[in-house]
């Protein structure tokens, strides 16, 4: 059996923006580089570029196998990429929810028998070769040139013809009439402006305040914070709809903003805060004193629940992710204000960045702060703002 290793990468300068991919094929036994390929894609997103790099690498392996192996010889391929999304989706562990990526995944699966291909995530620093090729392709595209391997002679007309043909094959039948591949216009993203509610009497005391406690209202300070946030959002003039958590402090904050913007408020249960069980109303020190084992478990595992049957961070994340997908579908291309809480906002940011659950403990989110995440039609997300409190100063 002949074994190959593919390292592939893709990038976009702007996301979406000018994009390109790079892929390297090597002999698994010797490490010898057998093929390099790269291409400028026009304007598209990181995810499309990364899938395109995978497809190019698989195509290169198929061509090498056809040229070098006898009929019936078997091929084994190990794909190494720093895109967690591509690796997990192609491995079957993550669903492909966005229609823009599904055809690319199907194209990749159709190039070689899926049972002969395995996928491995690697850190970006271990994917430097493919990353360099992707950047070379983007640089070449910016100059209006086709990518060529560095150090090689100028391309012949036949080589340029082959490059154009390869671009058309990679694009698929729908794009074959074009002289290259630029991804379809994905349109405006669904942009979520994330507003944490204003202070309640519990906020300055840093007490656990979730969806299983007393459901406190805004304090006088919290109401003033909501008014200031409303003033900033009115000045920007981009919000087209408002969705709120069902809890009192978020509905009150949303009502202040809605009155200023002349919009209605829709309530979504998925945006409520985590249920902190028996910890509701307690400070961190009080919980540590009364429930040290439960607190330590909660700090180390997203599946651990607060004392008394509260909600784990994993359960919160699943609920928030469902709400996110529902709201993206309902508000494609629009800017929507989501008035919610610390954990849902941090979770939306974490999901957008592809960060691990422990990242929740590494974010500071102030009362009445504003963050923003844009979600594109192909599943890509872009964090545009985090914990802005300039309107409160």
FILUM-176387 format. One record per residue (C-alpha): residue in one letter; y, x, z; residue number from 1. Coordinates in Angstrom, 2 decimals. Layout:
N
+------+---------+---------+---------+-----+
! rest !       v !       u !       w !  nr !
+------+---------+---------+---------+-----+
!    A !       Y !       X !       Z ! NUM !
...
+------+---------+---------+---------+-----+
***
This chain:
393
+------+---------+---------+---------+-----+
! rest !       v !       u !       w !  nr !
+------+---------+---------+---------+-----+
!    X !    0.00 !    0.00 !    0.00 !   1 !
!    X !    3.46 !    1.33 !   -0.92 !   2 !
!    X !    6.02 !    0.91 !    1.85 !   3 !
!    X !    9.76 !    0.69 !    1.31 !   4 !
!    X !   12.73 !    0.53 !    3.67 !   5 !
!    X !   15.89 !   -1.36 !    2.73 !   6 !
!    X !   19.18 !   -0.84 !    4.54 !   7 !
!    X !   21.78 !   -3.35 !    3.42 !   8 !
!    X !   25.29 !   -4.31 !    4.41 !   9 !
!    X !   28.22 !   -6.38 !    3.21 !  10 !
!    X !   31.81 !   -6.78 !    4.21 !  11 !
!    X !   34.97 !   -8.72 !    3.51 !  12 !
!    X !   38.52 !   -7.50 !    3.98 !  13 !
!    X !   40.14 !  -10.66 !    5.26 !  14 !
!    X !   37.06 !  -12.83 !    5.81 !  15 !
!    X !   37.28 !  -14.45 !    3.39 !  16 !
!    X !   38.85 !  -11.70 !    1.33 !  17 !
!    X !   37.96 !   -8.99 !   -1.19 !  18 !
!    X !   34.28 !   -8.33 !   -0.50 !  19 !
!    X !   31.41 !   -6.10 !   -1.52 !  20 !
!    X !   27.89 !   -5.10 !   -0.59 !  21 !
!    X !   25.81 !   -1.97 !   -0.49 !  22 !
!    X !   22.04 !   -1.44 !   -0.30 !  23 !
!    X !   19.80 !    1.60 !   -0.04 !  24 !
!    X !   16.06 !    1.71 !   -0.77 !  25 !
!    X !   14.00 !    4.54 !    0.67 !  26 !
!    X !   10.34 !    5.56 !    0.78 !  27 !
!    X !    9.07 !    4.60 !    4.24 !  28 !
!    X !    6.76 !    7.63 !    4.45 !  29 !
!    X !    9.15 !   10.37 !    3.34 !  30 !
!    X !   12.61 !    8.89 !    3.83 !  31 !
!    X !   13.49 !    9.80 !    0.24 !  32 !
!    X !   16.26 !    7.62 !   -1.15 !  33 !
!    X !   14.89 !    5.87 !   -4.21 !  34 !
!    X !   17.79 !    3.62 !   -5.15 !  35 !
!    X !   21.39 !    2.86 !   -4.27 !  36 !
!    X !   23.20 !   -0.27 !   -5.35 !  37 !
!    X !   26.60 !   -1.77 !   -4.60 !  38 !
!    X !   28.86 !   -4.41 !   -6.11 !  39 !
!    X !   32.32 !   -5.84 !   -5.71 !  40 !
!    X !   32.03 !   -9.62 !   -5.23 !  41 !
!    X !   35.57 !  -10.85 !   -5.51 !  42 !
!    X !   36.89 !  -13.01 !   -2.68 !  43 !
!    X !   34.25 !  -14.27 !   -0.26 !  44 !
!    X !   33.10 !  -13.95 !    3.35 !  45 !
!    X !   31.16 !  -11.40 !    5.38 !  46 !
!    X !   28.05 !  -13.57 !    5.51 !  47 !
!    X !   27.92 !  -14.06 !    1.75 !  48 !
!    X !   28.44 !  -10.32 !    1.23 !  49 !
!    X !   25.66 !   -9.45 !    3.71 !  50 !
!    X !   23.20 !  -11.82 !    2.04 !  51 !
!    X !   24.20 !  -10.37 !   -1.32 !  52 !
!    X !   23.36 !   -6.87 !   -0.07 !  53 !
!    X !   19.94 !   -8.09 !    1.04 !  54 !
!    X !   19.28 !   -9.71 !   -2.35 !  55 !
!    X !   20.32 !   -6.53 !   -4.17 !  56 !
!    X !   18.02 !   -4.41 !   -2.02 !  57 !
!    X !   15.06 !   -6.72 !   -2.56 !  58 !
!    X !   15.71 !   -6.77 !   -6.30 !  59 !
!    X !   15.79 !   -2.97 !   -6.33 !  60 !
!    X !   12.41 !   -2.83 !   -4.56 !  61 !
!    X !   10.94 !   -5.31 !   -7.01 !  62 !
!    X !   12.16 !   -3.22 !   -9.94 !  63 !
!    X !   10.80 !    0.01 !   -8.40 !  64 !
!    X !    7.44 !   -1.61 !   -7.75 !  65 !
!    X !    7.25 !   -2.90 !  -11.33 !  66 !
!    X !    8.04 !    0.53 !  -12.72 !  67 !
!    X !    5.92 !    2.69 !  -10.44 !  68 !
!    X !    2.94 !    0.67 !   -9.23 !  69 !
!    X !   -0.15 !   -0.55 !  -10.97 !  70 !
!    X !   -0.82 !   -4.28 !  -11.29 !  71 !
!    X !   -2.34 !   -5.54 !   -8.07 !  72 !
!    X !   -0.91 !   -2.78 !   -5.86 !  73 !
!    X !    0.64 !   -4.22 !   -2.70 !  74 !
!    X !    4.13 !   -3.63 !   -1.37 !  75 !
!    X !    5.41 !   -3.68 !    2.20 !  76 !
!    X !    9.14 !   -3.82 !    2.90 !  77 !
!    X !   11.08 !   -3.34 !    6.11 !  78 !
!    X !   14.67 !   -4.60 !    5.93 !  79 !
!    X !   17.14 !   -3.09 !    8.37 !  80 !
!    X !   20.58 !   -4.71 !    8.72 !  81 !
!    X !   23.37 !   -4.90 !   11.29 !  82 !
!    X !   23.90 !   -8.60 !   10.54 !  83 !
!    X !   22.24 !  -10.50 !   13.38 !  84 !
!    X !   22.73 !  -13.75 !   11.49 !  85 !
!    X !   20.91 !  -12.62 !    8.33 !  86 !
!    X !   18.08 !  -10.96 !   10.26 !  87 !
!    X !   17.47 !  -13.97 !   12.52 !  88 !
!    X !   17.75 !  -16.53 !    9.71 !  89 !
!    X !   15.47 !  -14.62 !    7.34 !  90 !
!    X !   12.97 !  -14.06 !   10.18 !  91 !
!    X !   12.87 !  -17.83 !   10.73 !  92 !
!    X !   14.16 !  -17.73 !   14.29 !  93 !
!    X !   17.54 !  -19.29 !   13.48 !  94 !
!    X !   18.09 !  -22.37 !   11.34 !  95 !
!    X !   20.38 !  -22.13 !    8.33 !  96 !
!    X !   22.74 !  -25.00 !    9.02 !  97 !
!    X !   25.40 !  -24.30 !    6.42 !  98 !
!    X !   24.71 !  -25.15 !    2.78 !  99 !
!    X !   26.64 !  -22.15 !    1.46 ! 100 !
!    X !   24.04 !  -19.72 !    2.81 ! 101 !
!    X !   20.84 !  -21.67 !    2.15 ! 102 !
!    X !   20.68 !  -20.88 !   -1.62 ! 103 !
!    X !   21.18 !  -17.19 !   -0.89 ! 104 !
!    X !   18.35 !  -17.18 !    1.62 ! 105 !
!    X !   16.07 !  -18.96 !   -0.85 ! 106 !
!    X !   16.95 !  -16.46 !   -3.55 ! 107 !
!    X !   16.07 !  -13.60 !   -1.20 ! 108 !
!    X !   12.74 !  -15.18 !   -0.25 ! 109 !
!    X !   11.84 !  -15.64 !   -3.90 ! 110 !
!    X !   12.15 !  -11.99 !   -4.87 ! 111 !
!    X !    9.10 !  -10.70 !   -2.98 ! 112 !
!    X !    6.26 !  -12.40 !   -1.09 ! 113 !
!    X !    7.85 !  -13.31 !    2.28 ! 114 !
!    X !    4.78 !  -12.18 !    4.19 ! 115 !
!    X !    5.35 !   -8.65 !    2.87 ! 116 !
!    X !    8.92 !   -8.42 !    4.18 ! 117 !
!    X !    9.96 !   -7.89 !    7.81 ! 118 !
!    X !   13.47 !   -7.83 !    9.23 ! 119 !
!    X !   14.96 !   -5.61 !   11.91 ! 120 !
!    X !   18.44 !   -5.65 !   13.43 ! 121 !
!    X !   20.10 !   -2.25 !   13.83 ! 122 !
!    X !   23.48 !   -1.23 !   15.30 ! 123 !
!    X !   26.26 !   -0.70 !   12.78 ! 124 !
!    X !   26.30 !    3.03 !   13.47 ! 125 !
!    X !   22.73 !    3.23 !   12.13 ! 126 !
!    X !   23.70 !    1.46 !    8.92 ! 127 !
!    X !   26.35 !    3.92 !    7.75 ! 128 !
!    X !   24.86 !    4.58 !    4.30 ! 129 !
!    X !   24.86 !    0.94 !    3.21 ! 130 !
!    X !   28.23 !    0.37 !    4.88 ! 131 !
!    X !   29.71 !    3.29 !    2.91 ! 132 !
!    X !   28.39 !    1.87 !   -0.35 ! 133 !
!    X !   29.86 !   -1.55 !    0.44 ! 134 !
!    X !   33.26 !    0.01 !    1.10 ! 135 !
!    X !   33.03 !    2.09 !   -2.08 ! 136 !
!    X !   32.36 !   -1.12 !   -4.01 ! 137 !
!    X !   35.37 !   -2.84 !   -2.42 ! 138 !
!    X !   37.56 !    0.18 !   -3.16 ! 139 !
!    X !   36.38 !    0.19 !   -6.78 ! 140 !
!    X !   37.05 !   -3.53 !   -7.06 ! 141 !
!    X !   40.59 !   -3.02 !   -5.76 ! 142 !
!    X !   41.12 !   -0.55 !   -8.63 ! 143 !
!    X !   39.63 !   -2.94 !  -11.16 ! 144 !
!    X !   36.60 !   -0.70 !  -11.69 ! 145 !
!    X !   32.85 !   -1.15 !  -11.43 ! 146 !
!    X !   31.16 !    0.77 !   -8.61 ! 147 !
!    X !   29.35 !    3.95 !   -9.56 ! 148 !
!    X !   27.34 !    6.25 !   -7.27 ! 149 !
!    X !   29.65 !    9.08 !   -6.19 ! 150 !
!    X !   29.16 !   12.42 !   -7.88 ! 151 !
!    X !   27.62 !   10.97 !  -11.03 ! 152 !
!    X !   29.08 !   11.18 !  -14.55 ! 153 !
!    X !   31.21 !    8.46 !  -16.03 ! 154 !
!    X !   29.20 !    5.39 !  -17.05 ! 155 !
!    X !   27.98 !    4.89 !  -20.58 ! 156 !
!    X !   28.53 !    1.60 !  -22.35 ! 157 !
!    X !   24.85 !    0.81 !  -21.78 ! 158 !
!    X !   25.26 !    1.43 !  -18.04 ! 159 !
!    X !   28.26 !   -0.87 !  -17.89 ! 160 !
!    X !   26.29 !   -3.49 !  -19.80 ! 161 !
!    X !   23.46 !   -3.13 !  -17.30 ! 162 !
!    X !   25.89 !   -3.51 !  -14.42 ! 163 !
!    X !   27.27 !   -6.71 !  -15.91 ! 164 !
!    X !   23.77 !   -8.05 !  -16.49 ! 165 !
!    X !   22.76 !   -7.21 !  -12.93 ! 166 !
!    X !   25.82 !   -8.99 !  -11.58 ! 167 !
!    X !   24.96 !  -12.10 !  -13.58 ! 168 !
!    X !   21.32 !  -12.08 !  -12.45 ! 169 !
!    X !   22.38 !  -11.72 !   -8.83 ! 170 !
!    X !   24.77 !  -14.61 !   -9.21 ! 171 !
!    X !   22.10 !  -17.02 !  -10.40 ! 172 !
!    X !   22.14 !  -19.55 !  -13.25 ! 173 !
!    X !   25.25 !  -21.38 !  -12.12 ! 174 !
!    X !   27.34 !  -18.20 !  -12.24 ! 175 !
!    X !   25.72 !  -16.53 !  -15.25 ! 176 !
!    X !   28.58 !  -17.38 !  -17.60 ! 177 !
!    X !   31.04 !  -15.33 !  -15.56 ! 178 !
!    X !   31.48 !  -11.55 !  -16.09 ! 179 !
!    X !   30.65 !  -10.86 !  -12.44 ! 180 !
!    X !   30.11 !  -12.73 !   -9.22 ! 181 !
!    X !   32.92 !  -14.20 !   -7.20 ! 182 !
!    X !   31.69 !  -16.67 !   -4.60 ! 183 !
!    X !   32.89 !  -20.26 !   -4.93 ! 184 !
!    X !   36.09 !  -21.19 !   -3.15 ! 185 !
!    X !   35.03 !  -22.29 !    0.32 ! 186 !
!    X !   38.25 !  -24.20 !    0.90 ! 187 !
!    X !   40.29 !  -24.32 !    4.09 ! 188 !
!    X !   38.31 !  -23.78 !    7.30 ! 189 !
!    X !   37.96 !  -26.21 !   10.16 ! 190 !
!    X !   40.30 !  -24.56 !   12.65 ! 191 !
!    X !   39.82 !  -25.32 !   16.34 ! 192 !
!    X !   42.84 !  -24.70 !   18.54 ! 193 !
!    X !   41.33 !  -24.40 !   22.01 ! 194 !
!    X !   43.55 !  -25.48 !   24.89 ! 195 !
!    X !   42.33 !  -25.08 !   28.44 ! 196 !
!    X !   43.62 !  -27.84 !   30.72 ! 197 !
!    X !   46.50 !  -27.20 !   33.11 ! 198 !
!    X !   46.05 !  -26.34 !   36.76 ! 199 !
!    X !   44.53 !  -28.71 !   39.31 ! 200 !
!    X !   44.80 !  -28.25 !   43.10 ! 201 !
!    X !   41.50 !  -26.30 !   42.90 ! 202 !
!    X !   42.61 !  -23.84 !   40.21 ! 203 !
!    X !   44.81 !  -21.49 !   42.29 ! 204 !
!    X !   42.10 !  -21.39 !   44.96 ! 205 !
!    X !   39.56 !  -20.25 !   42.34 ! 206 !
!    X !   37.02 !  -22.89 !   43.33 ! 207 !
!    X !   34.12 !  -23.98 !   41.14 ! 208 !
!    X !   35.27 !  -27.13 !   39.38 ! 209 !
!    X !   32.85 !  -28.49 !   36.82 ! 210 !
!    X !   31.66 !  -31.89 !   35.67 ! 211 !
!    X !   29.64 !  -32.62 !   38.80 ! 212 !
!    X !   32.41 !  -32.54 !   41.38 ! 213 !
!    X !   35.41 !  -34.62 !   42.37 ! 214 !
!    X !   37.01 !  -34.65 !   38.89 ! 215 !
!    X !   40.49 !  -33.56 !   40.08 ! 216 !
!    X !   43.67 !  -34.47 !   38.26 ! 217 !
!    X !   46.42 !  -32.09 !   37.22 ! 218 !
!    X !   48.79 !  -30.79 !   39.85 ! 219 !
!    X !   52.54 !  -30.77 !   39.31 ! 220 !
!    X !   52.23 !  -27.21 !   38.00 ! 221 !
!    X !   49.44 !  -28.31 !   35.68 ! 222 !
!    X !   51.56 !  -31.10 !   34.21 ! 223 !
!    X !   54.40 !  -28.66 !   33.52 ! 224 !
!    X !   51.94 !  -26.27 !   31.87 ! 225 !
!    X !   50.71 !  -29.11 !   29.65 ! 226 !
!    X !   54.31 !  -29.91 !   28.62 ! 227 !
!    X !   54.93 !  -26.28 !   27.70 ! 228 !
!    X !   51.73 !  -26.11 !   25.67 ! 229 !
!    X !   52.77 !  -29.32 !   23.92 ! 230 !
!    X !   56.13 !  -27.80 !   23.05 ! 231 !
!    X !   54.51 !  -24.74 !   21.50 ! 232 !
!    X !   52.02 !  -26.82 !   19.49 ! 233 !
!    X !   54.80 !  -29.12 !   18.29 ! 234 !
!    X !   56.82 !  -26.12 !   17.13 ! 235 !
!    X !   53.86 !  -24.78 !   15.16 ! 236 !
!    X !   53.26 !  -28.18 !   13.60 ! 237 !
!    X !   49.69 !  -27.53 !   12.42 ! 238 !
!    X !   47.55 !  -29.77 !   14.66 ! 239 !
!    X !   46.20 !  -32.81 !   12.81 ! 240 !
!    X !   43.86 !  -34.32 !   15.41 ! 241 !
!    X !   43.15 !  -34.03 !   19.16 ! 242 !
!    X !   39.74 !  -34.13 !   20.83 ! 243 !
!    X !   39.32 !  -33.94 !   24.60 ! 244 !
!    X !   36.65 !  -33.46 !   27.21 ! 245 !
!    X !   36.07 !  -36.68 !   29.18 ! 246 !
!    X !   37.19 !  -35.20 !   32.53 ! 247 !
!    X !   40.51 !  -36.28 !   34.05 ! 248 !
!    X !   42.29 !  -32.92 !   33.87 ! 249 !
!    X !   41.60 !  -32.50 !   30.18 ! 250 !
!    X !   42.42 !  -36.09 !   29.28 ! 251 !
!    X !   45.72 !  -35.79 !   31.14 ! 252 !
!    X !   46.55 !  -32.51 !   29.38 ! 253 !
!    X !   45.59 !  -34.00 !   26.02 ! 254 !
!    X !   47.72 !  -37.09 !   26.67 ! 255 !
!    X !   50.82 !  -34.96 !   27.25 ! 256 !
!    X !   50.26 !  -33.10 !   23.97 ! 257 !
!    X !   49.36 !  -36.26 !   22.06 ! 258 !
!    X !   52.56 !  -37.96 !   23.20 ! 259 !
!    X !   54.59 !  -35.00 !   21.93 ! 260 !
!    X !   52.75 !  -34.80 !   18.60 ! 261 !
!    X !   52.38 !  -38.53 !   17.98 ! 262 !
!    X !   48.59 !  -38.34 !   17.71 ! 263 !
!    X !   45.69 !  -40.21 !   19.27 ! 264 !
!    X !   43.07 !  -38.57 !   21.47 ! 265 !
!    X !   39.32 !  -38.77 !   20.84 ! 266 !
!    X !   36.93 !  -37.96 !   23.69 ! 267 !
!    X !   33.79 !  -35.89 !   23.10 ! 268 !
!    X !   31.20 !  -35.59 !   25.89 ! 269 !
!    X !   30.03 !  -32.26 !   24.52 ! 270 !
!    X !   33.30 !  -30.62 !   25.59 ! 271 !
!    X !   32.92 !  -31.28 !   29.33 ! 272 !
!    X !   32.68 !  -28.40 !   31.78 ! 273 !
!    X !   29.39 !  -27.09 !   33.16 ! 274 !
!    X !   27.93 !  -29.00 !   36.13 ! 275 !
!    X !   27.98 !  -26.46 !   38.98 ! 276 !
!    X !   25.73 !  -28.50 !   41.26 ! 277 !
!    X !   26.10 !  -27.75 !   44.97 ! 278 !
!    X !   28.70 !  -25.09 !   44.21 ! 279 !
!    X !   31.32 !  -27.64 !   43.18 ! 280 !
!    X !   34.48 !  -27.17 !   45.23 ! 281 !
!    X !   33.36 !  -23.84 !   46.73 ! 282 !
!    X !   34.84 !  -20.40 !   46.15 ! 283 !
!    X !   32.75 !  -17.55 !   44.78 ! 284 !
!    X !   32.68 !  -15.94 !   48.24 ! 285 !
!    X !   31.46 !  -19.18 !   49.82 ! 286 !
!    X !   28.68 !  -19.51 !   47.28 ! 287 !
!    X !   27.66 !  -15.89 !   47.81 ! 288 !
!    X !   27.49 !  -16.51 !   51.55 ! 289 !
!    X !   25.53 !  -19.76 !   51.33 ! 290 !
!    X !   23.37 !  -19.30 !   48.22 ! 291 !
!    X !   23.15 !  -15.55 !   47.48 ! 292 !
!    X !   19.80 !  -15.62 !   45.66 ! 293 !
!    X !   20.78 !  -18.53 !   43.42 ! 294 !
!    X !   24.12 !  -16.92 !   42.60 ! 295 !
!    X !   22.57 !  -13.55 !   41.74 ! 296 !
!    X !   20.06 !  -15.27 !   39.46 ! 297 !
!    X !   22.87 !  -17.21 !   37.77 ! 298 !
!    X !   24.83 !  -14.02 !   37.18 ! 299 !
!    X !   21.89 !  -12.32 !   35.45 ! 300 !
!    X !   20.27 !  -15.10 !   33.40 ! 301 !
!    X !   21.82 !  -17.80 !   31.18 ! 302 !
!    X !   18.81 !  -20.00 !   32.00 ! 303 !
!    X !   19.42 !  -20.00 !   35.76 ! 304 !
!    X !   20.92 !  -23.15 !   37.26 ! 305 !
!    X !   23.39 !  -23.41 !   40.13 ! 306 !
!    X !   22.00 !  -24.62 !   43.44 ! 307 !
!    X !   21.18 !  -28.29 !   43.57 ! 308 !
!    X !   20.20 !  -28.90 !   39.97 ! 309 !
!    X !   23.39 !  -27.97 !   38.17 ! 310 !
!    X !   23.61 !  -26.99 !   34.51 ! 311 !
!    X !   22.62 !  -23.55 !   33.19 ! 312 !
!    X !   24.86 !  -21.67 !   30.78 ! 313 !
!    X !   22.08 !  -21.97 !   28.19 ! 314 !
!    X !   22.16 !  -25.76 !   28.50 ! 315 !
!    X !   25.95 !  -25.76 !   28.29 ! 316 !
!    X !   25.83 !  -23.56 !   25.19 ! 317 !
!    X !   23.36 !  -25.89 !   23.45 ! 318 !
!    X !   25.58 !  -28.90 !   24.20 ! 319 !
!    X !   28.76 !  -27.11 !   23.09 ! 320 !
!    X !   27.10 !  -25.86 !   19.90 ! 321 !
!    X !   26.06 !  -29.41 !   18.99 ! 322 !
!    X !   29.62 !  -30.62 !   19.61 ! 323 !
!    X !   31.00 !  -27.74 !   17.53 ! 324 !
!    X !   28.77 !  -28.57 !   14.55 ! 325 !
!    X !   29.61 !  -32.25 !   14.83 ! 326 !
!    X !   33.34 !  -31.56 !   14.93 ! 327 !
!    X !   33.19 !  -29.07 !   12.04 ! 328 !
!    X !   31.52 !  -31.73 !    9.90 ! 329 !
!    X !   34.05 !  -34.36 !   10.92 ! 330 !
!    X !   37.14 !  -32.18 !   10.45 ! 331 !
!    X !   36.38 !  -29.86 !    7.52 ! 332 !
!    X !   39.57 !  -28.19 !    6.31 ! 333 !
!    X !   41.67 !  -29.55 !    9.19 ! 334 !
!    X !   43.28 !  -28.06 !   12.31 ! 335 !
!    X !   42.03 !  -29.79 !   15.44 ! 336 !
!    X !   43.14 !  -29.32 !   19.04 ! 337 !
!    X !   40.19 !  -29.25 !   21.45 ! 338 !
!    X !   41.34 !  -29.75 !   25.04 ! 339 !
!    X !   38.55 !  -28.50 !   27.24 ! 340 !
!    X !   37.50 !  -26.06 !   29.98 ! 341 !
!    X !   36.73 !  -22.42 !   30.71 ! 342 !
!    X !   33.02 !  -22.42 !   29.89 ! 343 !
!    X !   33.17 !  -24.47 !   26.66 ! 344 !
!    X !   36.06 !  -22.36 !   25.31 ! 345 !
!    X !   34.37 !  -19.08 !   26.21 ! 346 !
!    X !   31.16 !  -20.39 !   24.66 ! 347 !
!    X !   32.89 !  -21.34 !   21.40 ! 348 !
!    X !   34.42 !  -17.85 !   21.27 ! 349 !
!    X !   31.09 !  -16.20 !   22.10 ! 350 !
!    X !   29.29 !  -18.15 !   19.37 ! 351 !
!    X !   31.99 !  -17.30 !   16.84 ! 352 !
!    X !   31.65 !  -13.59 !   17.62 ! 353 !
!    X !   27.85 !  -13.61 !   17.85 ! 354 !
!    X !   28.20 !  -12.12 !   21.35 ! 355 !
!    X !   25.47 !  -12.30 !   24.02 ! 356 !
!    X !   25.60 !  -14.82 !   26.91 ! 357 !
!    X !   26.72 !  -12.16 !   29.40 ! 358 !
!    X !   29.99 !  -11.88 !   27.49 ! 359 !
!    X !   31.10 !  -15.07 !   29.28 ! 360 !
!    X !   31.68 !  -12.95 !   32.39 ! 361 !
!    X !   33.87 !  -10.50 !   30.43 ! 362 !
!    X !   36.56 !  -12.92 !   29.27 ! 363 !
!    X !   39.68 !  -13.95 !   31.16 ! 364 !
!    X !   40.88 !  -17.47 !   30.36 ! 365 !
!    X !   44.00 !  -18.75 !   32.05 ! 366 !
!    X !   44.97 !  -22.35 !   32.77 ! 367 !
!    X !   46.78 !  -23.96 !   29.82 ! 368 !
!    X !   46.01 !  -20.94 !   27.62 ! 369 !
!    X !   45.57 !  -21.31 !   23.86 ! 370 !
!    X !   42.86 !  -19.74 !   21.69 ! 371 !
!    X !   41.84 !  -20.45 !   18.10 ! 372 !
!    X !   38.67 !  -20.14 !   16.01 ! 373 !
!    X !   38.32 !  -20.89 !   12.28 ! 374 !
!    X !   34.97 !  -22.10 !   10.89 ! 375 !
!    X !   34.26 !  -21.72 !    7.17 ! 376 !
!    X !   31.91 !  -23.75 !    5.00 ! 377 !
!    X !   29.33 !  -20.95 !    4.73 ! 378 !
!    X !   28.91 !  -20.69 !    8.50 ! 379 !
!    X !   31.22 !  -17.75 !    9.05 ! 380 !
!    X !   33.67 !  -17.93 !   11.94 ! 381 !
!    X !   36.84 !  -15.97 !   12.66 ! 382 !
!    X !   38.49 !  -15.60 !   16.09 ! 383 !
!    X !   42.22 !  -15.85 !   15.44 ! 384 !
!    X !   43.72 !  -16.05 !   18.93 ! 385 !
!    X !   42.51 !  -15.69 !   22.51 ! 386 !
!    X !   44.08 !  -16.59 !   25.90 ! 387 !
!    X !   47.66 !  -16.87 !   24.66 ! 388 !
!    X !   49.92 !  -17.76 !   27.60 ! 389 !
!    X !   53.27 !  -16.81 !   26.07 ! 390 !
!    X !   54.47 !  -20.43 !   26.33 ! 391 !
!    X !   54.05 !  -20.36 !   30.12 ! 392 !
!    X !   56.39 !  -17.41 !   30.76 ! 393 !
+------+---------+---------+---------+-----+
***
